[in-house]
Amino acid sequence: MPSHTVTMEVEVLITTTDEGERGIDRFVGLDEEAARAIGYTPGCTKDQVLEALAWGAVMLGQRDACRDGWADLDPESISTDPIDAREL
């Protein structure tokens, strides 16, 4: 059976409320012990946390904050929407 691989660049729009921003910020700069307690990567920058949210939107189809790790947030506090895809 044939298989094909296509490489594209995908742009994801992440929209947040104030609550969503606070939710994102709690994952920024975690020390190793705190990160291990919640199963997250220690020392992440805000850009890295946003990249993780974008990855979830593209690879897992996650579109709001009501999922593992963000379940205590209002679902509308973080929304992720792929808005463009183009060839590299």
C-alpha positions as a Python dict, from the first residue, in 0.01 Angstrom:
ca = {
    (1, 'M'): (0, 0, 0),
    (2, 'P'): (149, 340, -94),
    (3, 'S'): (215, 595, 176),
    (4, 'H'): (306, 959, 138),
    (5, 'T'): (456, 1220, 366),
    (6, 'V'): (382, 1589, 319),
    (7, 'T'): (561, 1858, 515),
    (8, 'M'): (372, 2179, 577),
    (9, 'E'): (389, 2481, 799),
    (10, 'V'): (72, 2532, 1002),
    (11, 'E'): (-31, 2856, 1170),
    (12, 'V'): (-246, 2824, 1483),
    (13, 'L'): (-438, 3112, 1640),
    (14, 'I'): (-449, 3087, 2020),
    (15, 'T'): (-711, 3312, 2179),
    (16, 'T'): (-731, 3353, 2556),
    (17, 'T'): (-926, 3528, 2825),
    (18, 'D'): (-752, 3667, 3135),
    (19, 'E'): (-822, 3333, 3303),
    (20, 'G'): (-662, 3151, 3010),
    (21, 'E'): (-350, 3370, 3030),
    (22, 'R'): (-316, 3288, 3400),
    (23, 'G'): (-362, 2920, 3316),
    (24, 'I'): (-84, 2934, 3059),
    (25, 'D'): (146, 3131, 3289),
    (26, 'R'): (129, 2865, 3561),
    (27, 'F'): (319, 2629, 3327),
    (28, 'V'): (599, 2880, 3258),
    (29, 'G'): (931, 2827, 3435),
    (30, 'L'): (831, 2533, 3655),
    (31, 'D'): (1114, 2381, 3855),
    (32, 'E'): (1173, 2009, 3813),
    (33, 'E'): (978, 1902, 4122),
    (34, 'A'): (669, 2110, 4036),
    (35, 'A'): (679, 1997, 3673),
    (36, 'R'): (710, 1631, 3770),
    (37, 'A'): (410, 1666, 4004),
    (38, 'I'): (185, 1761, 3711),
    (39, 'G'): (360, 1561, 3439),
    (40, 'Y'): (494, 1862, 3251),
    (41, 'T'): (833, 1976, 3121),
    (42, 'P'): (1035, 2190, 3363),
    (43, 'G'): (1166, 2536, 3273),
    (44, 'C'): (939, 2604, 2975),
    (45, 'T'): (912, 2952, 2833),
    (46, 'K'): (573, 3098, 2745),
    (47, 'D'): (650, 3041, 2376),
    (48, 'Q'): (712, 2671, 2446),
    (49, 'V'): (381, 2641, 2632),
    (50, 'L'): (203, 2809, 2340),
    (51, 'E'): (378, 2569, 2100),
    (52, 'A'): (246, 2277, 2307),
    (53, 'L'): (-106, 2417, 2278),
    (54, 'A'): (-62, 2460, 1902),
    (55, 'W'): (69, 2104, 1872),
    (56, 'G'): (-241, 1977, 2052),
    (57, 'A'): (-462, 2166, 1808),
    (58, 'V'): (-289, 2027, 1501),
    (59, 'M'): (-203, 1673, 1609),
    (60, 'L'): (-484, 1593, 1852),
    (61, 'G'): (-766, 1820, 1735),
    (62, 'Q'): (-790, 1994, 2073),
    (63, 'R'): (-968, 2326, 2042),
    (64, 'D'): (-1040, 2450, 2396),
    (65, 'A'): (-906, 2453, 2749),
    (66, 'C'): (-1131, 2175, 2878),
    (67, 'R'): (-883, 1886, 2859),
    (68, 'D'): (-607, 1722, 3063),
    (69, 'G'): (-383, 1977, 3230),
    (70, 'W'): (-627, 2260, 3165),
    (71, 'A'): (-943, 2094, 3296),
    (72, 'D'): (-989, 2343, 3579),
    (73, 'L'): (-1023, 2632, 3332),
    (74, 'D'): (-1341, 2749, 3167),
    (75, 'P'): (-1340, 2575, 2824),
    (76, 'E'): (-1362, 2911, 2647),
    (77, 'S'): (-1061, 3055, 2830),
    (78, 'I'): (-816, 2910, 2576),
    (79, 'S'): (-913, 2831, 2218),
    (80, 'T'): (-678, 2702, 1951),
    (81, 'D'): (-764, 2713, 1583),
    (82, 'P'): (-541, 2620, 1289),
    (83, 'I'): (-589, 2914, 1051),
    (84, 'D'): (-339, 2852, 772),
    (85, 'A'): (-129, 2574, 620),
    (86, 'R'): (132, 2621, 352),
    (87, 'E'): (417, 2440, 185),
    (88, 'L'): (762, 2489, 332),
}
